[in-house]
Amino acid sequence: MAMIQCPNCGKDVSDKAQKCVHCGYTLKETPPPVCPECGTELEEGATVCKNCGCPITSAMEPVDAINTPQKVEVAKVSVIPQVSRKKILIFTAAALIFICAIFGVRAILHQQMVQNYVVNLENTVDVMLSGAVDAENCGNLIIKVWNNSIFEEFDSETDKYTYNDNDGTTFIRGDEIISPGFYDFNTALSNLFSDEAFSSKIDEIAENQETVSTMMKELQNPPEEWENAYNDLQDFYEAYLKLTEMTINPTGNLQTFSASFHEADAETVNCYNRMKIYFS
């Protein structure tokens, strides 16, 4: 496109402009309308060409318009970028993998937690059983010493606690006259608990109680699938406590103690047998 000067204002305008954009001066006269059939110039308001008779149905275009091809406007098509099907599938697959990974990690962590819980549970049962066995042995010895001192029965295991054998001589120890024969049950039991080996075993049972108590606290809030096992463990713990406490601190008379002890011992065994089912 070339630039020309407006003859009216002298400013530069396009050579294609009909009027000056600065002052409005007419640069080109609009050509008169012509017949579309023969090109004859038409009179203003004509309805029929005077040369060829062609009917004029609308206002005719200028000569330049006849010779100039009609410009066809092509509507712009706005193409919105679309994610390809392949990308959608990749994104969906990645999302599914991510979700599965999260659930997978959670499942693995849960499984590890369950495994650790089961190991701790089994260890607790073993420690409790060890204490219960020691309590059972000590309790049976207590009953045996108690019984033999009352009924004056000789026994190689209990004689050193129940019978005073000093070669048939009588001697005085403080205000007490010691003669050969059986001690009363209080003295016999005192002799038993004063024995270093037996006393050490009683101390071990007490320490076992403390260890089991700590382990039981760590087993609170079990996994859902191990709630029944934990409930059975609590029953085992209660029976175990009763048995070990009776051994550490025997009370009552021989008959009541013996009956209660054997009952607690049997209950402890039953509870342990229920626990074995979970680890078989």
Backbone torsions as a table, in degrees:
resi	resn	phi	psi	omega
1	MET	NA	131.3	-179.8
2	ALA	-97.7	158.8	179.1
3	MET	-110.0	141.0	175.5
4	ILE	-129.0	166.4	177.7
5	GLN	-97.4	135.4	176.7
6	CYS	-67.2	126.8	-179.5
7	PRO	-67.0	-13.8	-177.8
8	ASN	-92.6	-49.6	-176.7
9	CYS	-109.4	-11.8	176.8
10	GLY	79.5	5.6	-180.0
11	LYS	-90.0	156.4	-177.2
12	ASP	-74.0	132.8	174.6
13	VAL	-139.9	165.3	178.6
14	SER	-69.4	144.8	177.3
15	ASP	-72.4	-6.4	177.7
16	LYS	-95.0	-10.4	-175.7
17	ALA	-70.6	139.9	175.2
18	GLN	-79.9	-34.5	179.9
19	LYS	-133.1	155.7	177.0
20	CYS	-71.8	129.9	-178.8
21	VAL	-75.1	-9.9	-177.3
22	HIS	-96.2	-44.8	-176.0
23	CYS	-119.5	-8.3	178.2
24	GLY	84.6	5.3	-179.7
25	TYR	-63.9	137.5	180.0
26	THR	-76.7	117.9	-179.0
27	LEU	-90.8	-34.4	-179.5
28	LYS	-132.0	135.3	176.8
29	GLU	-79.0	139.3	178.4
30	THR	-71.8	122.4	-178.3
31	PRO	-64.0	148.8	-179.5
32	PRO	-68.6	159.1	178.5
33	PRO	-70.3	150.3	-178.7
34	VAL	-128.2	162.4	178.0
35	CYS	-69.3	132.0	179.9
36	PRO	-71.5	-13.6	-176.9
37	GLU	-92.1	-50.4	-175.6
38	CYS	-115.3	-9.5	177.5
39	GLY	83.9	6.5	179.4
40	THR	-69.7	140.0	178.1
41	GLU	-64.1	132.4	-176.6
42	LEU	-97.2	146.2	175.3
43	GLU	-76.9	153.7	-178.9
44	GLU	-61.4	128.4	177.5
45	GLY	82.6	5.5	-178.1
46	ALA	-67.3	142.0	177.7
47	THR	-110.4	-13.9	178.8
48	VAL	-138.1	139.1	178.0
49	CYS	-69.1	127.7	-178.0
50	LYS	-72.7	-12.5	-177.1
51	ASN	-94.5	-47.0	-174.6
52	CYS	-117.5	-7.5	178.5
53	GLY	81.2	9.2	179.9
54	CYS	-66.4	127.0	179.4
55	PRO	-65.8	140.0	178.7
56	ILE	-106.3	107.0	-175.5
57	THR	-95.1	-15.2	179.7
58	SER	-151.5	171.4	-179.6
59	ALA	-61.7	130.9	-175.4
60	MET	-81.4	150.5	178.9
61	GLU	-80.9	157.5	174.9
62	PRO	-62.4	163.3	-179.0
63	VAL	-56.6	-42.2	-178.3
64	ASP	-60.9	-31.6	-178.6
65	ALA	-69.9	-30.6	-179.4
66	ILE	-68.3	-41.4	-175.4
67	ASN	-84.7	-10.5	-177.7
68	THR	-98.0	124.8	179.3
69	PRO	-59.4	141.0	179.7
70	GLN	-68.6	131.3	179.8
71	LYS	-81.3	126.0	-179.1
72	VAL	-99.4	119.3	177.1
73	GLU	-80.3	125.3	178.0
74	VAL	-100.9	119.0	-179.6
75	ALA	-62.8	132.3	178.5
76	LYS	-71.2	133.4	177.9
77	VAL	-102.8	117.0	179.5
78	SER	-82.9	112.2	-179.4
79	VAL	-96.2	107.7	179.3
80	ILE	-79.8	125.5	179.3
81	PRO	-57.4	129.9	-179.6
82	GLN	-115.5	140.1	178.0
83	VAL	-72.2	131.3	-178.1
84	SER	-66.5	157.6	178.9
85	ARG	-60.7	-35.9	179.7
86	LYS	-63.5	-43.6	179.6
87	LYS	-65.4	-37.8	178.6
88	ILE	-63.2	-43.5	179.7
89	LEU	-64.3	-40.0	179.1
90	ILE	-64.4	-44.2	180.0
91	PHE	-63.2	-44.2	179.8
92	THR	-62.7	-43.0	179.7
93	ALA	-63.5	-41.2	179.2
94	ALA	-63.2	-41.5	179.3
95	ALA	-63.7	-42.6	178.9
96	LEU	-64.1	-40.2	178.7
97	ILE	-63.4	-41.2	-180.0
98	PHE	-63.4	-45.4	179.7
99	ILE	-63.8	-44.1	179.2
100	CYS	-63.0	-36.6	179.1
101	ALA	-63.8	-41.3	179.4
102	ILE	-62.1	-49.6	179.7
103	PHE	-65.4	-34.1	178.3
104	GLY	-64.7	-43.5	178.4
105	VAL	-64.1	-43.1	178.8
106	ARG	-62.2	-39.4	179.5
107	ALA	-65.7	-40.2	179.6
108	ILE	-65.6	-44.6	179.5
109	LEU	-62.8	-40.5	179.3
110	HIS	-65.0	-41.3	-179.8
111	GLN	-64.1	-40.2	177.7
112	GLN	-64.4	-40.6	178.6
113	MET	-62.7	-41.7	178.8
114	VAL	-64.8	-43.1	179.9
115	GLN	-62.0	-42.9	178.2
116	ASN	-63.9	-38.7	180.0
117	TYR	-64.2	-43.2	-178.7
118	VAL	-64.0	-40.4	178.3
119	VAL	-62.2	-45.6	179.1
120	ASN	-64.7	-37.0	179.1
121	LEU	-64.2	-45.7	-179.4
122	GLU	-66.0	-39.5	177.5
123	ASN	-62.6	-39.6	179.1
124	THR	-63.5	-42.4	178.1
125	VAL	-61.2	-42.1	-179.1
126	ASP	-65.4	-43.9	179.7
127	VAL	-65.1	-40.3	179.3
128	MET	-65.3	-40.8	179.2
129	LEU	-63.4	-41.3	179.3
130	SER	-59.4	-44.8	178.0
131	GLY	-65.7	-36.9	-179.7
132	ALA	-67.6	-37.8	178.5
133	VAL	-65.2	-43.5	177.8
134	ASP	-62.6	-41.3	179.7
135	ALA	-65.5	-38.7	178.8
136	GLU	-62.1	-45.7	-179.5
137	ASN	-65.0	-44.3	-179.9
138	CYS	-67.4	-41.0	-179.9
139	GLY	-63.6	-41.2	178.0
140	ASN	-64.4	-35.8	177.8
141	LEU	-68.8	-38.9	176.7
142	ILE	-58.3	-48.3	179.8
143	ILE	-62.0	-39.9	-178.5
144	LYS	-66.5	-44.1	178.0
145	VAL	-64.8	-43.4	-179.8
146	TRP	-59.6	-48.6	-178.2
147	ASN	-65.5	-46.8	-175.6
148	ASN	-68.8	-29.4	177.9
149	SER	-72.4	-35.2	-179.9
150	ILE	-74.6	-47.1	-175.2
151	PHE	-94.4	7.1	174.8
152	GLU	50.0	57.8	179.1
153	GLU	-108.1	134.1	178.5
154	PHE	-80.8	142.6	177.5
155	ASP	-159.1	132.5	-176.2
156	SER	-60.6	-27.8	-178.5
157	GLU	-80.6	-30.3	-173.3
158	THR	-109.5	-11.0	-174.4
159	ASP	-57.6	-36.0	-177.5
160	LYS	-68.5	-15.2	177.3
161	TYR	-102.4	-28.1	-171.0
162	THR	-105.0	-21.4	-171.7
163	TYR	-123.7	134.2	178.3
164	ASN	-96.2	103.9	-179.2
165	ASP	-111.6	99.6	-179.6
166	ASN	-123.1	43.1	177.4
167	ASP	62.8	29.8	175.2
168	GLY	78.2	6.1	-179.6
169	THR	-97.6	154.8	176.6
170	THR	-109.1	135.6	177.6
171	PHE	-138.8	163.5	-177.4
172	ILE	-107.6	129.2	176.5
173	ARG	-122.4	100.3	-173.6
174	GLY	68.6	-123.9	176.7
175	ASP	-95.0	4.8	-173.9
176	GLU	-104.6	132.1	175.9
177	ILE	-93.1	118.2	-177.7
178	ILE	-101.4	118.1	178.6
179	SER	-120.2	156.2	175.8
180	PRO	-58.2	140.7	178.5
181	GLY	141.7	-174.9	-178.2
182	PHE	-80.5	143.3	173.5
183	TYR	-79.0	159.0	170.0
184	ASP	-70.8	161.5	-171.1
185	PHE	-62.5	-32.0	179.1
186	ASN	-64.8	-43.2	178.1
187	THR	-67.3	-40.1	-179.9
188	ALA	-62.3	-44.0	179.0
189	LEU	-67.8	-36.0	177.2
190	SER	-64.2	-40.4	176.7
191	ASN	-61.6	-39.1	-179.4
192	LEU	-64.3	-49.4	-176.9
193	PHE	-73.0	-15.5	176.2
194	SER	-85.9	-15.4	179.2
195	ASP	-64.4	131.2	-173.7
196	GLU	-61.2	-44.8	-178.1
197	ALA	-65.3	-44.7	-179.5
198	PHE	-68.0	-43.2	179.6
199	SER	-60.5	-39.1	177.9
200	SER	-63.8	-38.1	179.1
201	LYS	-67.6	-37.3	176.8
202	ILE	-64.6	-39.4	177.6
203	ASP	-63.8	-37.9	178.3
204	GLU	-64.6	-37.9	178.1
205	ILE	-64.8	-40.6	178.3
206	ALA	-64.6	-41.4	177.3
207	GLU	-65.5	-37.0	177.2
208	ASN	-61.7	-39.1	177.6
209	GLN	-59.4	-44.8	-179.3
210	GLU	-64.9	-41.1	179.4
211	THR	-63.6	-44.9	-179.5
212	VAL	-64.9	-39.1	179.2
213	SER	-59.9	-43.4	177.8
214	THR	-64.4	-42.4	-179.6
215	MET	-66.2	-35.7	178.4
216	MET	-65.0	-37.4	179.0
217	LYS	-63.9	-36.0	-179.3
218	GLU	-72.8	-15.6	-178.7
219	LEU	-95.4	3.7	177.5
220	GLN	-65.6	158.5	-178.0
221	ASN	55.7	62.0	-178.0
222	PRO	-71.7	160.1	171.2
223	PRO	-58.9	151.8	-174.8
224	GLU	-54.9	-39.3	-176.7
225	GLU	-74.1	-7.3	-180.0
226	TRP	-118.3	16.3	179.5
227	GLU	-65.4	-40.7	179.2
228	ASN	-63.5	-40.0	178.6
229	ALA	-63.7	-38.9	179.6
230	TYR	-66.9	-38.1	177.5
231	ASN	-63.3	-41.4	177.2
232	ASP	-67.5	-33.6	178.3
233	LEU	-65.1	-37.9	178.1
234	GLN	-63.3	-38.5	175.9
235	ASP	-63.6	-42.3	177.4
236	PHE	-61.3	-41.0	-178.8
237	TYR	-64.3	-43.0	-180.0
238	GLU	-63.4	-42.8	178.7
239	ALA	-66.4	-40.3	178.2
240	TYR	-61.7	-44.5	179.9
241	LEU	-62.3	-42.3	179.9
242	LYS	-62.6	-43.8	-178.7
243	LEU	-65.7	-48.4	-177.1
244	THR	-68.3	-36.7	-179.7
245	GLU	-67.3	-38.0	177.6
246	MET	-63.6	-34.1	-180.0
247	THR	-72.4	-40.0	-178.7
248	ILE	-70.8	-39.8	-176.9
249	ASN	-129.9	77.5	179.6
250	PRO	-68.7	135.3	-179.1
251	THR	-137.0	171.6	177.8
252	GLY	83.5	-159.7	176.7
253	ASN	-104.8	175.0	-175.1
254	LEU	-58.2	-42.5	-175.8
255	GLN	-66.9	-50.2	-177.8
256	THR	-67.3	-40.0	-179.8
257	PHE	-65.0	-45.6	-178.4
258	SER	-61.3	-43.5	-179.4
259	ALA	-65.2	-46.8	-179.2
260	SER	-65.1	-38.9	-178.6
261	PHE	-65.9	-46.7	-179.5
262	HIS	-66.1	-33.1	176.1
263	GLU	-66.0	-45.3	178.9
264	ALA	-65.0	-37.3	179.4
265	ASP	-64.3	-44.5	180.0
266	ALA	-65.0	-40.7	179.1
267	GLU	-64.7	-38.9	178.5
268	THR	-63.1	-42.9	178.4
269	VAL	-62.8	-43.2	-180.0
270	ASN	-62.5	-43.4	-179.7
271	CYS	-65.0	-39.3	178.2
272	TYR	-64.3	-41.4	178.8
273	ASN	-62.2	-34.0	175.3
274	ARG	-66.8	-36.9	-179.7
275	MET	-69.6	-32.0	-177.8
276	LYS	-61.9	-25.6	-178.9
277	ILE	-60.8	-34.4	-176.3
278	TYR	-73.4	-15.3	-175.9
279	PHE	-119.3	10.5	-179.2
280	SER	-83.6	NA	NA
